[in-house]
């Protein structure tokens, strides 16, 4: 194979790249511009390429490609750039996925809203899990499938043509004019989507958003292997005993959660949530045919959860979102009680998504009252028994609490819980997530597993290996991180009593709720509401900038939580609540503390910050 300038350069980049490019799941937001995600990184990378500069220091100085590895990262950006260069495309037109199915679904979703026909062509075979019947009946997509002999001789079509290639190598790409989207499925690595032609460029941002919300990019390790292929180097990935590691992970999850169900393992928390959503909708279509489905979700919860639920509802006429008000002056129990009464009158199917503790205000509802509300027998407008809700619990902040155990607080209702593995389960080493069900909801896991497989969103071999290594120590790390967090919170309350801190009470902690994240509402001043809000926001940034500047090895401006080391700071309104409605956003500081950090140094910097407030320097 001819070694082009691009391939030669990539060889040098792979030799000299920063080690963190293979390991990080999150990056510093202070060197990240969301509006320039990927482009800023690639613009500077392109300059290095033109200068033939692949030195380690130059690569390490590049700006952040994406704020969170689930959306993309340096190696996925470089892989997409290299393939684009080799195929005379714009880098935006090449998108990598860990999933083989989701790139196809992304095009189908766009065409559903556009009312545009789609045909899916393939030459050899489609994967067994590519369930065309479910994609039509459950997801609502309209398309035709056809096997062809040669992708170079494809007829014209009055819609979008997707060609699926079961390639053994990334070098087997061959675009032709009548192919709009080329999906190259790479065994064991993921897939590459090529968007062909200017007329299809309008798909790119929406395809990227599907990758952001329903799956993940091709992982760093798999991007590295694919780049090795591109440079004609034999890639020798670490041998992974998947079945053995998976058995260890599931055993750990059962012990941690107190459940006996067969846990599902997904490539990310949102991949897991997507399978839950589609699995439960599939269940409702089958068991409650013709009835409306109501997804009840807090409007200010984690932005990915909120956005994905609304995106699912937008594609299906039978599904509607109902806002669940849980924070500030609202009470989760009362909100759920009144909403379920309304849903019962309509004889609809209620699915509730909630975070406990809530994010970002770290509130825990009265669990006994919540259980009563969820267990209450309700009647329809005609006096018949209403459909009982399924409670879908995001317990990422407290994965050690056994909500669904046989004697757990929610054992008497249909309940599913899921956790983002990028937090405490992996210590920030991978993005994988998992879900379990209690005894009453165990039968639902079959549907959830079906859609996890259909979307090819299962955890990768390396992700499972990392979880197998990290899960056994999770509860111990949670406890140590909580101790540091409680000490930091008590210190802040002592030296800045005017600040409002959202954190669990000592009583809740004694009951097992030991998160290591708190939100900080700093004191403000001003003659108007606008000036007070503006001052508070500037104060938030001042504090964060002091922390990350004076403790750069430990304090990061980052959305993460549950890492093995350091302290993470963010503003939910500008990070985790990015797609949340403006009125529901929280412009407060969210602080995540790990089991291993120099707490005294953090106290010292915070003391300096308070002194600056007192003397009017901020």
C-alpha positions as a printed NumPy array, in Angstrom:
array([[  0.   ,   0.   ,   0.   ],
       [  1.272,   3.448,  -0.931],
       [  2.295,   5.506,   2.07 ],
       [  0.702,   8.897,   1.481],
       [  1.761,  12.04 ,   3.319],
       [ -1.291,  11.642,   5.577],
       [ -0.441,   8.054,   6.505],
       [  3.194,   8.85 ,   7.181],
       [  2.181,  11.733,   9.413],
       [ -0.347,   9.626,  11.31 ],
       [  2.37 ,   7.048,  11.983],
       [  4.453,   9.734,  13.712],
       [  1.442,  11.078,  15.611],
       [  0.674,   7.627,  17.007],
       [  4.269,   7.287,  18.184],
       [  4.371,  10.679,  19.926],
       [  0.803,  11.378,  21.082],
       [  0.064,  12.147,  24.757],
       [ -0.716,   9.037,  26.797],
       [ -3.922,  10.694,  28.031],
       [ -5.411,  10.542,  24.542],
       [ -5.944,   6.823,  25.166],
       [ -7.094,   7.132,  28.78 ],
       [ -9.072,  10.287,  29.497],
       [-12.871,  10.262,  29.581],
       [-13.19 ,  13.977,  30.335],
       [-11.209,  17.091,  29.566],
       [-10.773,  20.563,  31.03 ],
       [-13.553,  22.913,  30.027],
       [-11.259,  25.938,  30.401],
       [ -9.47 ,  24.886,  27.207],
       [-12.642,  23.891,  25.408],
       [-14.972,  26.001,  23.263],
       [-18.23 ,  24.125,  22.637],
       [-19.021,  26.16 ,  19.532],
       [-15.666,  25.117,  18.071],
       [-15.718,  21.477,  19.2  ],
       [-13.558,  19.393,  16.877],
       [-12.936,  22.275,  14.429],
       [-10.583,  24.183,  16.741],
       [ -8.629,  21.017,  17.473],
       [ -8.465,  20.051,  13.788],
       [ -7.546,  23.551,  12.595],
       [ -4.453,  23.486,  14.781],
       [ -3.79 ,  19.825,  13.979],
       [ -3.934,  20.664,  10.25 ],
       [ -1.309,  23.371,  10.813],
       [  0.966,  20.831,  12.474],
       [  0.371,  18.475,   9.553],
       [  1.338,  21.134,   7.002],
       [  4.488,  21.82 ,   9.017],
       [  5.106,  18.063,   9.346],
       [  5.348,  18.597,  13.093],
       [  4.377,  15.546,  15.13 ],
       [  6.49 ,  16.34 ,  18.163],
       [  5.089,  15.327,  21.531],
       [  5.049,  18.875,  22.91 ],
       [  3.138,  20.206,  19.898],
       [  0.499,  17.469,  20.124],
       [  0.109,  17.973,  23.878],
       [ -0.528,  21.706,  23.346],
       [ -3.548,  21.149,  21.093],
       [ -6.879,  22.429,  22.507],
       [ -9.573,  20.057,  23.719],
       [-11.477,  18.402,  20.867],
       [-14.621,  17.659,  22.907],
       [-15.442,  18.178,  26.554],
       [-16.483,  14.57 ,  27.091],
       [-15.144,  11.478,  25.39 ],
       [-18.649,  10.097,  24.774],
       [-19.086,  12.848,  22.154],
       [-15.667,  12.54 ,  20.569],
       [-12.022,  13.008,  21.488],
       [ -8.585,  13.715,  19.935],
       [ -8.147,  10.252,  18.382],
       [-11.682,  10.102,  16.946],
       [-11.151,  13.577,  15.475],
       [ -7.82 ,  12.548,  13.947],
       [ -9.29 ,   9.315,  12.578],
       [-12.144,  11.211,  10.942],
       [ -9.722,  13.832,   9.58 ],
       [ -7.411,  11.181,   8.106],
       [-10.239,   9.273,   6.397],
       [-11.617,  12.54 ,   5.052],
       [ -8.205,  13.492,   3.648],
       [ -7.826,  10.127,   1.969],
       [-11.314,  10.349,   0.411],
       [-11.308,  14.076,  -0.495],
       [-14.06 ,  14.929,   1.996],
       [-14.55 ,  17.591,   4.624],
       [-13.662,  16.163,   8.079],
       [-17.172,  17.072,   9.265],
       [-18.496,  14.524,   6.757],
       [-16.785,  11.605,   8.51 ],
       [-18.228,  10.472,  11.854],
       [-17.052,   7.497,  13.9  ],
       [-19.289,   5.405,  16.144],
       [-18.724,   2.653,  18.677],
       [-22.053,   1.269,  17.419],
       [-22.605,  -0.302,  13.993],
       [-26.357,   0.359,  14.031],
       [-26.719,   3.922,  15.281],
       [-25.277,   5.708,  12.204],
       [-28.053,   4.106,  10.146],
       [-30.638,   5.105,  12.755],
       [-29.33 ,   8.684,  12.697],
       [-30.127,   9.021,   8.983],
       [-33.494,   7.305,   9.415],
       [-34.375,   9.744,  12.206],
       [-33.587,  12.772,  10.07 ],
       [-35.602,  11.387,   7.151],
       [-38.55 ,  10.605,   9.441],
       [-38.9  ,  14.317,  10.199],
       [-38.192,  15.315,   6.594],
       [-40.71 ,  12.839,   5.151],
       [-37.959,  11.479,   2.923],
       [-37.676,   7.889,   1.682],
       [-34.667,   5.753,   2.609],
       [-33.212,   2.615,   1.098],
       [-30.569,   0.531,   2.845],
       [-28.284,  -1.422,   0.533],
       [-25.796,  -4.095,   1.47 ],
       [-23.626,  -6.511,  -0.471],
       [-22.914,  -9.48 ,   1.773],
       [-25.154,  -9.6  ,   4.856],
       [-26.662,  -7.482,   7.582],
       [-25.79 ,  -8.177,  11.223],
       [-28.19 , -10.578,  12.956],
       [-29.109,  -7.858,  15.456],
       [-30.211,  -5.444,  12.692],
       [-33.902,  -5.974,  13.434],
       [-35.752,  -4.268,  10.574],
       [-39.176,  -5.147,  11.984],
       [-38.48 ,  -3.453,  15.338],
       [-36.928,  -0.425,  13.647],
       [-40.173,   0.057,  11.752],
       [-42.711,  -0.896,  14.408],
       [-41.067,   0.434,  17.596],
       [-38.836,   3.276,  16.339],
       [-41.29 ,   4.378,  13.661],
       [-38.742,   4.451,  10.837],
       [-39.706,   3.911,   7.187],
       [-37.191,   2.302,   4.82 ],
       [-36.584,  -0.495,   2.355],
       [-33.721,  -2.985,   2.383],
       [-32.049,  -4.498,  -0.665],
       [-29.087,  -6.779,  -1.262],
       [-26.885,  -5.754,  -4.209],
       [-23.951,  -7.247,  -6.08 ],
       [-21.758,  -4.187,  -6.648],
       [-21.821,  -0.782,  -4.878],
       [-20.252,   0.855,  -7.935],
       [-23.374,   0.175, -10.021],
       [-26.226,   1.572,  -7.944],
       [-29.312,   3.018,  -9.588],
       [-30.721,   6.454,  -8.8  ],
       [-33.287,   6.732,  -6.027],
       [-35.762,   9.423,  -5.025],
       [-34.541,   9.638,  -1.45 ],
       [-31.508,   8.751,   0.666],
       [-29.353,   5.736,  -0.13 ],
       [-27.4  ,   4.169,   2.738],
       [-24.811,   1.569,   1.785],
       [-23.668,  -0.755,   4.568],
       [-20.244,  -2.268,   4.088],
       [-19.129,  -5.177,   6.234],
       [-15.508,  -4.163,   5.815],
       [-12.49 ,  -5.896,   7.263],
       [-10.421,  -2.741,   6.849],
       [-10.949,   1.001,   6.827],
       [ -9.063,   1.036,   3.513],
       [-12.016,  -0.603,   1.692],
       [-14.03 ,   2.618,   1.251],
       [-15.308,   3.362,  -2.254],
       [-17.901,   6.122,  -2.585],
       [-20.046,   6.362,  -5.712],
       [-22.414,   9.197,  -6.785],
       [-25.633,   7.36 ,  -5.925],
       [-24.55 ,   6.563,  -2.354],
       [-25.558,   9.31 ,   0.077],
       [-24.255,   7.653,   3.24 ],
       [-21.577,   4.969,   3.426],
       [-21.51 ,   3.028,   6.712],
       [-18.372,   0.954,   7.105],
       [-18.861,  -1.614,   9.867],
       [-15.492,  -2.619,  11.33 ],
       [-15.643,  -5.918,  13.286],
       [-14.903,  -5.391,  16.961],
       [-14.141,  -1.688,  16.565],
       [-17.285,   0.204,  15.589],
       [-18.235,   1.982,  12.404],
       [-17.362,   4.94 ,  10.208],
       [-20.079,   6.992,   8.52 ],
       [-19.225,   8.977,   5.383],
       [-21.653,  11.701,   4.337],
       [-21.402,  12.043,   0.559],
       [-22.184,  15.246,  -1.349],
       [-23.054,  18.846,  -0.482],
       [-26.789,  18.104,  -0.572],
       [-26.369,  15.823,   2.451],
       [-24.31 ,  18.193,   4.598],
       [-27.5  ,  19.317,   6.381],
       [-27.574,  15.861,   8.01 ],
       [-24.229,  16.262,   9.748],
       [-25.22 ,  18.247,  12.841],
       [-28.213,  15.998,  13.51 ],
       [-26.12 ,  12.845,  13.077],
       [-23.587,  14.304,  15.516],
       [-26.407,  14.939,  17.985],
       [-27.529,  11.316,  17.74 ],
       [-23.971,  10.28 ,  18.579],
       [-24.059,  12.725,  21.491],
       [-27.309,  11.423,  22.951],
       [-27.977,   7.814,  21.96 ],
       [-24.525,   6.253,  21.733],
       [-20.807,   7.145,  21.868],
       [-18.022,   7.812,  19.438],
       [-15.607,   5.027,  18.608],
       [-13.542,   4.623,  21.78 ],
       [ -9.937,   5.899,  21.97 ],
       [ -8.432,   2.4  ,  21.994],
       [-10.526,   1.321,  19.013],
       [ -9.705,   4.556,  17.154],
       [ -6.048,   3.834,  17.788],
       [ -6.425,   0.334,  16.303],
       [ -8.284,   1.744,  13.277],
       [ -5.577,   4.359,  12.705],
       [ -3.019,   1.557,  12.868],
       [ -4.978,  -0.174,  10.099],
       [ -4.959,   3.023,   8.064],
       [ -1.175,   3.179,   8.259],
       [ -0.937,  -0.527,   7.374],
       [  0.402,  -1.418,  10.8  ],
       [ -0.672,  -4.638,  12.429],
       [ -2.736,  -3.73 ,  15.465],
       [ -2.393,  -6.047,  18.429],
       [ -5.096,  -5.121,  20.945],
       [ -4.824,  -6.493,  24.441],
       [ -6.438,  -9.914,  24.791],
       [ -9.726,  -9.517,  26.62 ],
       [-11.517, -12.409,  28.26 ],
       [-14.954, -10.879,  27.752],
       [-17.099, -13.625,  29.242],
       [-14.972, -13.941,  32.37 ],
       [-14.831, -10.169,  32.879],
       [-18.56 ,  -9.818,  32.257],
       [-19.293, -12.482,  34.859],
       [-17.146, -10.592,  37.386],
       [-18.911,  -7.311,  36.615],
       [-22.387,  -8.782,  36.948],
       [-21.421, -10.48 ,  40.217],
       [-20.154,  -7.151,  41.571],
       [-23.294,  -5.315,  40.44 ],
       [-25.53 ,  -7.906,  42.122],
       [-23.595,  -7.561,  45.361],
       [-23.608,  -3.748,  45.226],
       [-27.294,  -3.384,  44.315],
       [-28.656,  -6.328,  46.291],
       [-30.543,  -7.536,  43.215],
       [-30.63 , -10.912,  41.493],
       [-31.425,  -9.715,  37.98 ],
       [-29.063, -10.156,  35.067],
       [-27.51 ,  -6.694,  34.699],
       [-27.282,  -5.039,  31.28 ],
       [-23.955,  -3.407,  30.357],
       [-23.957,  -0.499,  27.892],
       [-21.309,   1.645,  26.228],
       [-22.437,   4.696,  28.263],
       [-25.093,   5.845,  30.698],
       [-27.107,   7.409,  27.867],
       [-26.714,   4.271,  25.727],
       [-28.214,   2.413,  28.673],
       [-31.023,   4.913,  29.07 ],
       [-31.843,   4.711,  25.345],
       [-32.207,   0.931,  25.57 ],
       [-34.435,   1.353,  28.638],
       [-36.61 ,   3.904,  26.836],
       [-37.012,   1.876,  23.651],
       [-37.401,  -1.412,  25.533],
       [-40.22 ,  -0.029,  27.669],
       [-41.918,   1.545,  24.664],
       [-41.699,  -1.834,  22.907],
       [-43.256,  -3.422,  25.999],
       [-46.084,  -0.847,  26.036],
       [-46.804,  -1.339,  22.327],
       [-47.101,  -5.08 ,  22.958],
       [-48.934,  -5.172,  26.305],
       [-50.937,  -1.909,  26.153],
       [-51.606,  -1.581,  22.459],
       [-53.249,   1.683,  21.396],
       [-52.682,   3.442,  24.72 ],
       [-50.722,   6.676,  25.086],
       [-47.284,   6.516,  26.721],
       [-46.279,   9.283,  29.133],
       [-42.595,   9.767,  29.954],
       [-42.439,  11.8  ,  33.155],
       [-39.081,  13.538,  33.574],
       [-37.708,  16.539,  35.512],
       [-37.068,  19.47 ,  33.118],
       [-33.864,  20.449,  34.956],
       [-32.276,  17.022,  35.426],
       [-29.085,  16.018,  33.648],
       [-29.308,  17.525,  30.162],
       [-28.587,  14.253,  28.375],
       [-31.424,  12.478,  30.158],
       [-33.818,  15.328,  29.521],
       [-32.88 ,  15.823,  25.891],
       [-32.881,  12.14 ,  24.985],
       [-36.318,  11.513,  26.489],
       [-37.755,  14.439,  24.513],
       [-36.013,  13.253,  21.354],
       [-37.605,   9.808,  21.723],
       [-41.03 ,  11.362,  22.238],
       [-40.591,  13.565,  19.161],
       [-40.301,  10.519,  16.891],
       [-43.423,   8.679,  18.106],
       [-46.981,  10.   ,  18.126],
       [-47.949,   7.697,  20.996],
       [-45.306,   9.143,  23.341],
       [-45.55 ,  12.427,  25.257],
       [-43.259,  14.108,  27.796],
       [-44.703,  15.394,  31.08 ],
       [-42.544,  17.726,  33.19 ],
       [-41.824,  16.49 ,  36.708],
       [-40.962,  19.423,  38.991],
       [-38.615,  18.207,  41.737],
       [-36.204,  20.938,  42.844],
       [-36.25 ,  24.302,  44.613],
       [-39.781,  24.953,  45.933],
       [-41.141,  21.751,  44.357],
       [-41.49 ,  18.356,  46.025],
       [-40.896,  15.195,  44.   ],
       [-43.485,  13.177,  45.906],
       [-46.291,  15.694,  45.448],
       [-45.371,  16.236,  41.795],
       [-45.426,  12.504,  41.006],
       [-48.705,  12.027,  42.897],
       [-50.549,  14.69 ,  40.909],
       [-49.068,  13.67 ,  37.554],
       [-49.926,   9.993,  38.058],
       [-53.508,  10.977,  38.859],
       [-53.699,  12.806,  35.515],
       [-52.109,   9.914,  33.608],
       [-54.504,   7.447,  35.248],
       [-57.549,   9.425,  34.098],
       [-56.254,   9.138,  30.525],
       [-55.641,   5.388,  30.944],
       [-52.084,   5.972,  29.698],
       [-48.81 ,   4.128,  30.382],
       [-46.617,   6.041,  32.886],
       [-42.816,   5.797,  32.83 ],
       [-41.066,   7.998,  35.407],
       [-37.387,   8.973,  35.139],
       [-35.906,  10.512,  38.284],
       [-32.489,  11.128,  39.813],
       [-31.976,  10.404,  43.502],
       [-30.264,  12.454,  44.788],
       [-31.342,  15.113,  42.31 ],
       [-28.813,  16.849,  40.08 ],
       [-27.491,  19.446,  40.664],
       [-29.173,  20.323,  43.979],
       [-28.484,  16.957,  45.649],
       [-31.933,  16.554,  47.194],
       [-33.447,  13.271,  48.419],
       [-37.243,  13.033,  48.641],
       [-39.139,  11.391,  51.477],
       [-38.653,   7.823,  50.252],
       [-41.44 ,   6.258,  52.316],
       [-43.922,   8.776,  50.953],
       [-42.528,   8.299,  47.452],
       [-43.04 ,   4.531,  47.742],
       [-46.649,   5.088,  48.855],
       [-47.345,   7.402,  45.926],
       [-45.804,   4.985,  43.432],
       [-47.67 ,   2.015,  44.975],
       [-51.07 ,   3.71 ,  45.111],
       [-53.848,   2.023,  43.143],
       [-55.364,   4.597,  40.8  ],
       [-58.427,   4.438,  38.584],
       [-59.157,   5.603,  35.072],
       [-61.949,   8.007,  34.137],
       [-64.204,   4.96 ,  33.651],
       [-63.41 ,   3.509,  37.08 ],
       [-61.05 ,   0.721,  35.991],
       [-57.646,   0.115,  37.574],
       [-55.028,   2.347,  35.939],
       [-51.73 ,   1.012,  34.596],
       [-49.078,   0.985,  37.334],
       [-46.003,   3.15 ,  36.709],
       [-42.498,   1.919,  36.04 ],
       [-40.016,   3.917,  38.105],
       [-36.726,   4.415,  36.243],
       [-34.122,   5.575,  38.73 ],
       [-30.859,   7.252,  37.767],
       [-28.77 ,   6.599,  40.862],
       [-25.428,   7.739,  39.461],
       [-24.812,   9.991,  42.461],
       [-25.394,   7.152,  44.947],
       [-24.814,   3.808,  43.189],
       [-24.14 ,   2.152,  46.558],
       [-27.735,   2.547,  47.818],
       [-29.711,  -0.703,  47.496],
       [-33.002,   0.799,  46.321],
       [-34.052,  -2.337,  44.422],
       [-32.946,  -5.07 ,  46.811],
       [-35.506,  -7.636,  47.929],
       [-36.009,  -5.6  ,  51.127],
       [-35.164,  -2.254,  49.498],
       [-37.387,   0.809,  49.617],
       [-38.719,   0.234,  46.091],
       [-39.117,  -3.546,  46.25 ],
       [-42.924,  -3.303,  46.069],
       [-43.113,  -1.368,  42.778],
       [-41.864,  -1.971,  39.239],
       [-38.469,  -0.287,  39.311],
       [-35.327,  -0.171,  37.187],
       [-32.148,   1.632,  38.153],
       [-29.193,   2.604,  36.03 ],
       [-25.796,   4.186,  36.594],
       [-23.318,   6.022,  34.42 ],
       [-20.175,   3.921,  34.615],
       [-17.943,   6.872,  33.796],
       [-18.476,   8.016,  37.38 ],
       [-17.807,   5.827,  40.421],
       [-18.112,   2.362,  38.798],
       [-15.023,   2.915,  36.629],
       [-13.434,   5.773,  38.571],
       [-13.604,   7.843,  35.38 ],
       [-11.644,   5.312,  33.323],
       [-14.414,   4.479,  30.827],
       [-17.936,   5.569,  29.916],
       [-19.777,   2.243,  30.27 ],
       [-23.076,   2.131,  32.162],
       [-25.319,  -0.565,  33.581],
       [-28.885,  -1.194,  34.705],
       [-30.647,  -3.65 ,  36.995],
       [-34.259,  -4.35 ,  37.883],
       [-36.03 ,  -5.395,  41.051],
       [-38.015,  -8.625,  41.203],
       [-41.26 ,  -6.973,  40.017],
       [-39.596,  -5.426,  36.939],
       [-37.176,  -8.234,  36.093],
       [-39.229,  -9.342,  33.08 ],
       [-38.64 ,  -5.912,  31.466],
       [-34.911,  -6.563,  31.165],
       [-35.494,  -8.879,  28.211],
       [-36.918,  -5.984,  26.172],
       [-34.176,  -3.628,  27.355],
       [-31.478,  -6.134,  26.407],
       [-33.124,  -6.594,  23.004],
       [-32.803,  -2.874,  22.187],
       [-29.326,  -2.595,  23.669],
       [-28.24 ,  -5.306,  21.235],
       [-30.286,  -3.92 ,  18.32 ],
       [-28.555,  -0.537,  18.719],
       [-25.177,  -2.264,  19.12 ],
       [-24.687,  -0.226,  22.278],
       [-23.335,  -2.928,  24.551],
       [-20.183,  -2.194,  26.551],
       [-16.948,  -2.91 ,  24.707],
       [-14.539,  -5.603,  25.852],
       [-12.116,  -3.073,  27.312],
       [-14.921,  -1.237,  29.113],
       [-16.063,  -4.489,  30.711],
       [-12.47 ,  -5.254,  31.742],
       [-12.149,  -1.827,  33.4  ],
       [-15.438,  -2.278,  35.264],
       [-14.293,  -5.715,  36.435],
       [-11.179,  -4.104,  37.896],
       [-12.846,  -1.033,  39.442],
       [-16.268,  -2.122,  40.725],
       [-15.024,  -4.208,  43.683],
       [-13.523,  -1.093,  45.327],
       [-16.381,   1.263,  44.426],
       [-18.211,   1.377,  47.753],
       [-14.978,   1.987,  49.647],
       [-14.092,   4.855,  47.282],
       [-17.585,   6.316,  47.681],
       [-17.206,   6.359,  51.454],
       [-13.763,   7.999,  51.377],
       [-14.909,  10.61 ,  48.857],
       [-17.954,  11.395,  51.006],
       [-15.723,  11.998,  54.049],
       [-13.656,  14.522,  52.076],
       [-16.799,  16.166,  50.731],
       [-18.408,  16.484,  54.168],
       [-15.215,  18.039,  55.557],
       [-15.025,  20.515,  52.654],
       [-18.723,  21.419,  52.986],
       [-18.385,  21.974,  56.753],
       [-15.351,  24.174,  56.165],
       [-17.159,  26.314,  53.573],
       [-20.183,  26.697,  55.846],
       [-17.902,  27.874,  58.654],
       [-15.942,  30.518,  56.751],
       [-18.687,  31.61 ,  54.338],
       [-21.995,  31.056,  56.17 ],
       [-23.854,  33.334,  53.713],
       [-23.392,  30.779,  50.937],
       [-26.17 ,  28.283,  50.301],
       [-24.844,  24.747,  50.005],
       [-26.952,  21.917,  48.596],
       [-25.754,  18.667,  50.128],
       [-27.235,  15.719,  51.985],
       [-27.918,  16.035,  55.699],
       [-26.03 ,  14.035,  58.317],
       [-29.228,  12.015,  58.816],
       [-29.439,  11.079,  55.127],
       [-25.759,  10.182,  55.111],
       [-26.322,   7.883,  58.085],
       [-29.078,   6.231,  56.033],
       [-26.569,   5.457,  53.266],
       [-26.814,   8.523,  51.01 ],
       [-23.169,   9.488,  50.754],
       [-22.669,  11.42 ,  47.511],
       [-19.434,  13.302,  46.97 ],
       [-20.9  ,  16.165,  45.006],
       [-22.467,  19.38 ,  46.283],
       [-23.721,  22.59 ,  44.734],
       [-22.672,  25.996,  45.936],
       [-24.88 ,  29.07 ,  45.659],
       [-22.491,  31.924,  46.452],
       [-23.634,  35.124,  48.195],
       [-24.342,  38.014,  45.883],
       [-25.017,  41.743,  45.876],
       [-26.63 ,  44.351,  43.65 ],
       [-29.634,  46.658,  43.396],
       [-31.57 ,  44.586,  40.86 ],
       [-32.251,  40.9  ,  40.273],
       [-30.24 ,  41.11 ,  37.056],
       [-27.212,  42.694,  38.72 ],
       [-27.301,  40.189,  41.599],
       [-27.471,  37.267,  39.151],
       [-24.643,  38.724,  37.059],
       [-22.443,  39.21 ,  40.129],
       [-23.099,  35.655,  41.336],
       [-22.195,  34.18 ,  37.957],
       [-18.937,  36.123,  37.813],
       [-18.175,  35.005,  41.373],
       [-18.679,  31.358,  40.375],
       [-16.132,  31.701,  37.585],
       [-13.709,  33.576,  39.809],
       [-13.756,  30.744,  42.343],
       [-13.344,  28.022,  39.734],
       [-10.516,  29.867,  37.989],
       [ -8.669,  30.299,  41.295],
       [ -8.998,  26.598,  42.058],
       [ -7.854,  25.28 ,  38.701],
       [ -5.054,  27.85 ,  38.437],
       [ -3.601,  27.339,  41.903],
       [ -4.153,  23.562,  42.084],
       [ -3.808,  22.529,  38.414],
       [ -2.76 ,  18.949,  39.202],
       [ -5.95 ,  18.246,  41.125],
       [ -8.646,  20.873,  40.498],
       [-10.228,  20.692,  37.046],
       [-12.954,  22.649,  35.309],
       [-14.823,  19.57 ,  34.26 ],
       [-18.253,  17.903,  34.283],
       [-16.965,  14.694,  35.82 ],
       [-17.789,  12.926,  39.077],
       [-16.465,   9.884,  40.89 ],
       [-12.892,  10.108,  39.599],
       [-10.108,   8.371,  41.475],
       [ -8.244,  11.598,  42.195],
       [ -8.767,  15.372,  42.353],
       [-11.653,  17.813,  42.515],
       [-13.963,  18.787,  39.657],
       [-15.826,  22.061,  39.219],
       [-18.505,  23.063,  36.752],
       [-21.527,  25.306,  36.196],
       [-24.464,  22.965,  35.392],
       [-26.217,  25.588,  33.268],
       [-23.288,  25.716,  30.855],
       [-22.304,  22.042,  30.911],
       [-24.582,  19.206,  32.043],
       [-27.72 ,  21.285,  31.429],
       [-26.58 ,  22.451,  27.991],
       [-29.855,  21.568,  26.206],
       [-32.147,  22.323,  29.142],
       [-34.663,  25.163,  28.811],
       [-33.104,  28.422,  30.023],
       [-35.645,  28.962,  32.823],
       [-34.797,  25.548,  34.284],
       [-31.01 ,  25.989,  34.284],
       [-28.911,  26.293,  37.436],
       [-26.18 ,  28.934,  37.386],
       [-24.506,  27.616,  40.498],
       [-21.17 ,  25.918,  41.071],
       [-21.198,  22.122,  41.249],
       [-18.252,  20.57 ,  43.046],
       [-17.243,  16.895,  42.838],
       [-14.706,  15.6  ,  45.347],
       [-12.67 ,  12.4  ,  45.027],
       [-11.295,  10.032,  47.69 ],
       [ -7.749,  11.222,  46.927],
       [ -6.957,  14.949,  46.973],
       [ -5.034,  17.582,  48.921],
       [ -8.027,  18.871,  50.849],
       [ -5.979,  21.296,  52.936],
       [ -4.751,  23.   ,  49.77 ],
       [ -8.32 ,  23.34 ,  48.519],
       [ -9.357,  24.854,  51.859],
       [ -6.468,  27.327,  51.639],
       [ -7.461,  28.522,  48.163],
       [-11.103,  28.809,  49.202],
       [-10.037,  30.878,  52.222],
       [ -8.129,  33.207,  49.91 ],
       [-11.245,  33.522,  47.765],
       [-13.356,  34.461,  50.794],
       [-10.796,  37.082,  51.83 ],
       [-11.021,  38.636,  48.366],
       [-14.815,  38.823,  48.724],
       [-14.481,  40.542,  52.102],
       [-12.074,  43.207,  50.853],
       [-14.12 ,  43.789,  47.721],
       [-11.601,  42.447,  45.211],
       [-14.329,  40.398,  43.504]])
